[in-house]
Amino acid sequence: MAGERCERFMEQTVPDVRVTDLELDECWTIVTVKEAHKRSIDANNSEIGDQYVFVVLDRSNRLELAWHLGRRDQRSTNVFIEKVRAATVDGRRFDVSTDALYPYNEAINVRLWDHANHSIVVKVCSKPEETRERYSPGDLVTVEKSLQRGNPDLEKAGTSHIERKNGSLRQWCKRLTRLTYAFSKKKENLIAALALRFWFYNFARIHGSLKIAPAMESGITDRVRTMSEPISS
């Protein structure tokens, strides 16, 4: 119930935000079992197996405008980008930086065609993915940036802030911690836990460098809120 209220509160409170520079990324986790370990009877069950938390960060005020839990496919990406559109001002253009996940291209071209200047940021590491140690990306060699749509500022394009936020997300939400038994057994419970975490980060936590909550910095609230608000509302 608290998770549902937090999710609804964000949807109602974070529409039409003026933004200039967004970073998008996905954070991997699992529900019940890893994708490779699913039984054949569960092969088409999207409620279990690998799941990805899509997150969009406003670089200027550190507000996490929207999030979505789903598969790393076109359908989930479309839903996520729809949430990004709902959270931003209609008709106002801004820069968007993503990794090379292909579904972003179609979703942004169709759903943010009048909003987004889209750039793709790819980090090239010293080891190819198939030869890396478990959960180790290898040493960073270079960062490659390319224009995908519109006229983004490639000098400013990047995904470092949102990638760092994903690291914090794993620390704050134990269900996302890897190599432990803390993973969620039900998708609905994971969604509720994530909703609580995103609400708390945006509205109830003093940001270390901002010295106020990100929602205050963005102008959508005038005070630091308490967890009792979404629970008792």
N, C-alpha and C positions, 0 to 999 in steps of 0.2 A: 504494500500500500504506500509506504514512504517513497519507494523507488518510482512508482507511477506518478505520484504527486510531484516529485522533483523533475521528472521528465516533462510533465505537462507544464510546470512552472517555467522551465527553460523555453519551451516552444511558444509560450504566451508572452514571455518577457524579453526574449532576444529575437524579435523580428525587426527588419528595416534598420539595421545598424550600419552606419557609415564606415566603410573600410577602404583601405588603399592597397594593402599588401597581405595576402593570405598564403599560408603554407598548409599543404594537405599531406597526410600520410596514413599508413595502416599499421596496426600493432597485432601480431599474431598471438592466438591462444587456442585452447581446445575446450570442448564440452564433452564430458564423459570419457572420451577416448580419442587418440590421435587418428587422423584420417586413414593412415596406412594400416591401422589395426582394427578398423571397422569390420564387422561381420558382413558377409555377402547380403544377408537379409536387410541390413541397414545401409547399403551402398548409396541409396537415393534419399536417405533421411538427412535433410539439411539442418536439423535441430541438434545433431551431434557431430563430432569430428572437428576438423579445423574451423576456426572462426577468426574473423578479423575485426578489430575496432578501428573504424575510420574516424579520423579527427581532423578538424580544421582550426587553425590557430591564426588569430589576428596578430601579426608581428608587432604592431605599434603599441598595443595595450595588453598583450598576452591573454586576451579573452579567447576561450575555446568556444567558438560560436555554435558549433553543431557536432554531433557524433552519430555513428550508426554501427550496429553490430550485425555482421552478416558474412557471407562468403566473399572471397576475393574474385568476384565475377562481375559481368556487366549489369546484372539486375541489382545487386547490392550497391554498386557504384552509382547507378542511376538514382536510387533512393537517397543516397548520401548527398549527391550533388543537388537534388531537389531541396534538401534541408539547408544546404548552403545558400541556395537562391532565396529561400524563405527568410533566412536570417540577415540578408543584406538588402540595401536600398534598391528599389526597382530602377533600372535604367542607368545607374551610376557605375562607371567602369572602374575596375581595380585589377591589380596583378595577382596571378595565382601561380604558385610553384608546386609541382608534383614530382614524384619519381616517374619511372618509365612504364608504370602499370598501364597497359594498353586501354582498358575500359575507361580511363579518365578522358581520353581523347574524344570518344563519341559522346560521353555524358556531358562534358563541358561544352563541346561544339553545339549540342542540341539544347541543353538546359541553361547555359550561361552565355549564349551567343551574343547577347547584347550587354553582357557584364564584363567578361573576363579577357584579359591579356594573359595567355597561358604560356608558361615556360616549363621545360622539362629539365630536371637536374639529376644527373647520374654520377654516382661516386664509384670510381674505378679503383679496385683494390689489388694488392700484389698477388693474391691467389684467386683463381676462378672458383666460383661457388661450390662446384662439385668436389674440390680438393681441400676445402677449408676444414679446420677442426670444428667440432660441434659448437654452434652458436658463436663462432669467432669469424668476423668478417675479413681478417687479414689487415695488413697495413694499407692505409690510404695512399694511393699514388697520385691521383688527380681528380678534379671535379669537372665534368663536362656539362655545359649548358646549351640548350637549343631552343629556338623559338617554335612554338606549336600553333599559336593563334594570336592575332592582334599585334600589339606593339609593346611587349613587356620590357622592363628595364633589366637586362640580363646581368648588369653589374650587381644589382641588389638581389637577384633571384637566388633562392636557396631553400633548403629544407632542414638546416641544422637545428633551428629552434624547436620545430615540431618533433624531430627525432630525439632531442633531449627530453622533451615533454613525455614522449612515450616511455623513456627510461624511468621517469618519475612516476608515470602511471602504473608501471609494474610494481614499484615500491609501495604505492599508496593502496593499490587494490590487490590484495594477496592472491586472489583467484587468477591473476595473470602471471604470477611468479613461476618461472620455468624450473624444471627438474625437481618438482615437489609434488605432493599429493593434494595441494590446495586448489587445483583446478575445479571448475564448476561441474556439477553432475546434471544440472538442468539449465537450459538456456535462459529461461525466464528469471531465474535467480541471478544469473550473470548480468542480465540487462538491468535488473533492479540495483545491483551493487554499483554498476557503472553510472547509472543515473544519479545515485547518491554522491558518488565521487565527483562527477562533473559539476553538479550543483554546488557542492561544498567548495570546490576550487574557484569557481567563478564568483560566488556570492558571499561566502562565509570565511574565507581564508585571506589573511594579509599577505600579499605577494612580497617576497624578499626585497626586490629592487624597486618596485612601485611604491611600497609602504602603504598601499591601500588595496582593496580587492579589485581584481581585473574588471568586474562589472561596474565599479565606481569610476575607474579610469576611463572606461568607454562611455560613461554618462547615462547608463541605463538604470542605475540605482544611486541613491544618495547616502547609503550607509552600509556597514558590514552587517549582514544578516546572521541569524542563528539557526541551527538545525531544527529547532522547535517549530519554526514557521512552516516548512512544507509538511511536517509530520502532523501538526495540529490543524492545518488549514482544511 
